[in-house]
Amino acid sequence: MQIPMFPGSQAMTAELYGLVLAGGESRRMGQDKAAQSYDGRPQLARAFDQLERHVARCFVSIRPDQDHDPLRASYPCIMDRQEIKDMLGGGPMVGVLSAHMAYPDVAWLVVACDLPMLDDMTLAVLVNERNADLAATAYLSESDGLPEPLCTIWEPATLAALDKQAVNQKIRPRQMLTHSTVRLLEVKKTGALENINAPDERDRVLKRLGCSDQEVKCPT
């Protein structure tokens, strides 16, 4: 699925909202990744507070069955839409397109909740280097050099096109970014976009930080 470049300069750059993806089932971790603590508070709290500093408004993406979760209830949430889940069968783009349907005229800076090494500089560079005339602005993954879709600015026209093309298709965001006209950036801080999906990955990050589970100092 390819989203082309939008020709010409847009009359007005769309306002930028933030979305923390916290609707996953955390199967590999075995416990809620949003509740993992790396600096004495839940990772969702850290991710939301961090992202909020770079956008006009910030939301948390959740599944319908997380509606009454005490952690998520502390934040403004956008619930996954069932019709989008039915079309895509699941995945992070369910949350992204649900957010687009709620606010279709804005761009979305989407961040996964499981990035404990993400820092303000990485987000600031992404926002400052944004090209609203392209499909998206994204970082290249340190591991494989492909676009990293879970720390990306998605423009509204891109999401509108994805929404129309999503019927009976599973969107693979990394593949889509690879075949579209995207502003691609290199990560300046090693490990900033390393997502933590399993206990061994979490323990490795804690060891790298030189701290225990109870006392971890992460960048803000």
C-alpha positions, 0 to 999 in steps of 0.5 A: 500500500503506497501513499504518494507525496501530496503535491504543492505546499499545503495552505496551512500546516495541520495542527499536531496532536499526540497519541500514546498507543496503550491498547496492546495486550502485552502478551510477550511481557505477561503484564501490562507494558503501560504499567511498567515502571522505569523511573518510579512511575508507570511508563504510560505516565512518563510517555504521556507527560513527555509527548504532551510537551510537544503537541497541542493536545495529547490522548491515549489509545485504548481498547474498549475493555480498558475503558475502566482501567484506573491507570488509563482513566487518568488521561484523555483516551480515544477508544479503538473503533470496532469497525476499524478493528473489523477491517484491519483485524488488529494492530497499532493502526487500529488506534491510529485510524480511530484517532484520525476518525475522532479528529480528522483534520489534525496530524498525529505524532504517534508514540508507543507506550513501551519506549522507556529510552525515548527522550525529549530531544528525539521528539523535538527533532521529529517535530522540528523536521516535520514536512507536512507536504509528505505522507509522514515524518519518521525515524529510521530504525537503528536495528534494520534501517527501515522506517519506525512507525511507532514514533512517527508524525502521520499527516491527515491526508495520509490517514484519510487515504489509509482509511479509505484503502483499509477495507479488508486489508491489514495495514503494515505501517512499516511497509507502507512507510517504506514505499511512500514519500516520507521525511526520514530522519536518523536517531541521534541518541542510541536506543531512543526507539528501542521498544520493550516487549518482553521481560528479558528486554526489560531486564536488559534495559534496566541493567544497561541503566545500571539500576534495579527494578525499584530505582531506575533513572531514565531520560526525560 
